Amino acid sequence: EHWQEIAKKIDEEKDEYDGIIIGHGTDTMQYTGQALSLMLKGIDTGVILVGSQRSSDRPSSDAAQNLYSAAKFLKDTDFKGISVCMHSTVDDDLCSLMPANKIRKMHTSRRDAFETVNAQRIGSVDYRKDKIEIESKTDNSKEYDPKFDLDTQIGYIKIRPGMKPEELDWIKKKEYNKTEHHEEILEKVEEITENAVVVMSSECIYGRTNMNVYDAGLKIKETGVIEAKDMHPELAYVKLMWSLGQGGDLEEAERIFKSNIAGETQERSIYNE
């Protein structure tokens, strides 16, 4: 797994440098950011992922500014943890430093495609004025405790109107009568939770799940499904891999998933304007 290779290399080299910058493609940066945040919980140096929405051979490239801003932030602050540095606007003025486990790519090509989700930015770098602003403090109180193991046997299903119960057969590895009605989906989910950890997240990017509000949520909760809380689906996906990879039984993996390991989930969501 590339995430594990990157994390182990950071762990190996971190004491040799004042900070580490990792160049990364933007389409999967949010996955890597979550993985590194969990694997390298409590890391005692600054690690920043940097990408570019426009390639460096284009006049509109954001590569140089993102890289410069990341380097300046590491040099001029005492930041420790895992972050992402990308454009804050479409202009060449500000770059955002964002917690790597609370970001999402929101646009295919805009230079300001990355935003924090249910969290505040760590800070920003004003490229034109060459100044840094700190917006929120990172929690450096946790002991460094690297854990690299993952369980990649994870499914990702999008529930939608018109979904048929037999679409879950590939998980159960069992044949079902094609005449079953759509309400049988809950019964199949309950069967799956007997041998797997099943997590529900929201289609909405912002906010959090709460299965106690409506009747449908209560029925889902009764099947044994647990909530992603304020993690969007991609982050929950990576955390489930990591939680299952820590060994133990399904009950232990569920306990780990529900815990706030490295700031990936909070009791109260931050409102993003």
C-alpha positions, 0 to 999 in steps of 0.5 A, spaced: 500 500 500 502 506 498 499 510 504 503 505 508 510 506 504 509 513 505 508 513 512 513 508 514 518 513 510 516 519 514 517 515 520 524 513 518 526 520 516 522 525 520 528 526 525 533 528 520 529 534 518 525 540 521 519 539 516 517 534 510 513 536 504 510 531 500 508 532 493 501 528 491 496 528 486 490 532 488 484 526 486 486 522 492 490 527 496 484 527 501 484 519 502 492 519 503 491 525 508 486 521 513 491 515 512 497 519 514 493 522 520 491 516 523 498 512 522 502 517 524 498 520 530 502 525 534 507 526 530 512 531 532 514 534 526 510 538 520 508 534 514 505 538 509 501 534 502 502 539 496 499 538 490 497 543 484 490 543 480 494 546 474 501 542 471 507 546 472 508 547 464 502 552 464 502 559 465 496 558 470 500 553 474 499 553 482 504 549 483 510 554 485 505 558 490 503 552 493 510 549 494 513 555 497 507 557 502 508 550 505 515 551 505 514 558 509 509 555 513 514 549 516 520 554 516 516 560 520 512 556 525 512 550 530 507 546 526 507 539 528 502 534 525 499 532 518 496 538 513 495 540 506 497 546 503 493 548 497 490 555 494 485 559 498 482 563 492 483 562 484 488 568 484 495 568 486 494 571 493 493 566 499 494 559 500 490 555 506 493 550 511 488 545 512 488 539 517 489 533 512 484 529 515 478 534 514 479 536 507 475 534 501 476 536 493 470 540 491 472 542 484 475 538 478 479 544 476 479 550 480 485 552 483 481 553 490 478 546 489 480 544 496 476 546 503 476 543 510 469 540 512 466 541 519 473 544 521 477 550 521 483 551 517 490 551 521 492 557 517 494 561 511 500 564 507 499 571 504 503 569 498 504 577 495 505 580 502 509 574 504 505 573 511 503 567 515 496 567 519 495 562 524 487 561 525 487 555 529 491 551 534 493 544 532 493 539 538 500 536 539 499 533 546 498 526 544 504 521 544 507 519 537 504 512 536 505 510 529 501 504 527 501 502 519 496 496 519 490 496 514 485 492 512 483 493 505 477 488 505 472 494 505 466 495 501 463 502 499 456 502 497 452 508 495 444 507 497 440 510 492 432 510 490 430 504 486 436 500 489 435 492 489 436 488 495 440 483 491 445 488 489 448 486 496 449 479 494 456 480 493 457 482 500 453 476 503 456 471 498 449 468 498 443 467 493 436 471 494 430 470 491 429 475 486 422 477 488 424 480 495 421 487 496 426 493 497 424 493 504 428 487 505 435 491 504 434 492 512 434 485 513 440 483 509 444 489 512 443 486 519 445 479 516 452 483 514 453 486 521 453 480 524 460 479 520 462 486 519 463 493 521 458 497 517 458 504 517 453 509 515 455 516 512 451 522 509 451 524 502 451 531 504 459 533 505 457 538 511 454 536 517 453 530 521 449 523 521 444 522 527 440 516 526 436 518 532 432 523 529 427 519 524 424 513 524 428 510 518 435 512 522 432 508 528 431 502 523 438 502 520 441 503 527 437 497 530 441 493 524 447 494 528 450 500 523 454 505 526 455 512 524 460 516 521 458 522 525 462 528 522 466 525 517 465 525 510 464 518 506 472 518 503 474 519 510 470 514 514 472 509 508 479 510 510 478 510 518 474 503 517 480 500 514 485 503 519 480 501 525 480 494 522 487 493 521 489 494 528 487 487 530 482 484 535 475 483 533 469 486 530 467 489 537 474 492 538 474 495 531 468 498 532 470 501 538 476 504 535 472 507 529 468 511 534 473 514 537 477 520 536 484 518 534 487 524 531 482 530 530 478 526 524 471 527 528 469 532 533 463 532 538 460 539 535 461 540 528 464 547 525 460 551 521 463 552 514 461 559 511 
